[in-house]
Amino acid sequence: MNAVRQRQERKKMTPDEIRNELLKTTYRYGKAHLKVPVGDDISRGEFGALQMIYYYKKKHPDEEGIGAARLAEEVHCSPPAVSRLLRTLEEKGCIVRKTDSHNRRKTRIVLTEKGEALRWKGWELSSDYFNRVTAQMGEEKMQQFLSLWKELVEIMESTEN
């Protein structure tokens, strides 16, 4: 970053300038996030769902998988959007839906071998990318940024209309 830009960013901003910078930076982040590699066989949304299914099972090994409603909560999407996503993952052979043995009215979602393989490939690709980003930014600055970013998102979620 050049010295002029650093001085501009350090000067006190007006509330309008803060809002404008937040919107511009959020937009730029969204575009940059679209470049995070996860492989050619799945989308970033599908990768996110596979990750959540994987981590839910890891966190709850006694359960037979995750329910669709719980997955929707975990990925912060509407149930209809998650239903469409699951249908696509099922068609690709990445997941299967199983009837819960304790409650036959419930359906659980589990990864297939193919789903796990695609999740792992996406994890390796995205991890390499984020390791390079973290190395450039520095681990301490990245931890500070994440702490502030989480706080910002929590505030934004709590002030929704």
N, C-alpha and C positions, 0 to 999 in steps of 0.2 A: 504494500500500500504506500502511495507516495506521501510526502510530508504535508502537502497542501490539503489532501483529503483527510489526513489524520487531524489536522488543526480544525477543519470544518466539522468533523464528527465530535470533537471535544467541546466546541462552543455550545453555549446554552441554547436549546431549541425551544421554540414556542410550542404550545399544545397542538396547533395545526401542523407544525413541522413534524412533531413526534408522530401524530396520526398518519401523516403522509409517508414518513419513513417506515413506519410499522407495516402499512399496507403494501408499499413497494417491496420491502424486504420479504414479506410473507409471500407475495406473488413470485418473487425471484426464487425463494426457497422451493416453492411448489414446482417450478420449472426445473430447478436443479435436481429435485428429488426424483423427477421422472427419468433421470439419467442413471440412477442407482441400478447397477446390473443385478439381475436375479436369474438370468438364463433366458433362452428363447422359447421354452416350452410352456411357461406360465407367466401371467401378468403379475405386477406388484401386489395387486389386491389378492390374487390367488395365493401368492407367496405368504402374505400376511396372515391369511386364514390358515394355511398349512402350519405356519409357525405357532399360531395360537392353539391349534388342535394338538400339536406336538407338546407344547409347554403345559397345557392343561393336563394331559395324560401324565407328564413327568411330575407335576405337582400333586396330582390325585391318582396315584397308581392303583388304588383299589376300585376306582370307577371304570366303567366299561367304555369310556369315551366322553365326549362333551355333547351336550344338548344344543340344538340350534338356537334357542333363545339365549342361552348362556354365551354362545359364540357371538351372537349379535351384540350383547353387552360388552364382551371383551374387545371386539374390533370397532366398537362405537358406530355401528351401522344399524339401519332399520331391519327388522325381521324379513320383510320382503326382499331387500337387497341381499341379505345373507342367504335366503332361500335360492335366489337366482345364482349366486356364487357357488353354493353347494351343488346345485344341479350341474353346473359347468364342470366342477371338480369331479363329480361322480361320472359324468360322460367321458372325461379324460382318464378315468381309472385311478384317480389320486386318493379318493376316499370311498368308504362304504358306510351305509347306514345300517345299524343293527338295532333290533328290539332290545330294550333294557330287560335283563332277566329278572330284576326285582319289581319292575313296574311295566307291564306289557303295553301300557298306553304311551310310554316314552320311547323316543328313538335317540340313539347315541351315534355320534360320528367318530370314525376312527380312520387313521391313515392306512393306505395300502403300502406295499413295498415300493411301488412306483411313486406314490405321493411322498414317501419318506426320501426317496432318492432325489426327486426334484426339489424338495425342501432343503436337503443337504447341499445340493449344488447351488441353489440360491443363497443359502447361508454363507457358503465359502466365497462366492463372488461378492456379495454385499459386505461381508466382513473385511475382505481385502480392500475394498473401496473405502470403507469407513476407517480402517487402520491408517490408510494414507492421509485421509482428511485429518484425523486426530494427530498424526505425526506432524503435519504442517501447522496445525493450530497450537499444538502443545497440550499435554494431558491436563495440566493444571487449569489452563484457560478453558479447555473443553468441559471439565467438571464444573467450573463456575458457570459457564454458559448453560449447561444442562440444568443446573439448580435453578437459575433464573428463568429459564424457558418453562420448566415444570411449574414454577410459581405463577408465571404469566398465564399459562393454559388453565390452571386451577382457578385463577381469578376470572378469566374469560368464561369458563364453564359455569361458575357460580353467579355470574351476572347476566346470563342469557335472559331474553325476554320471553 
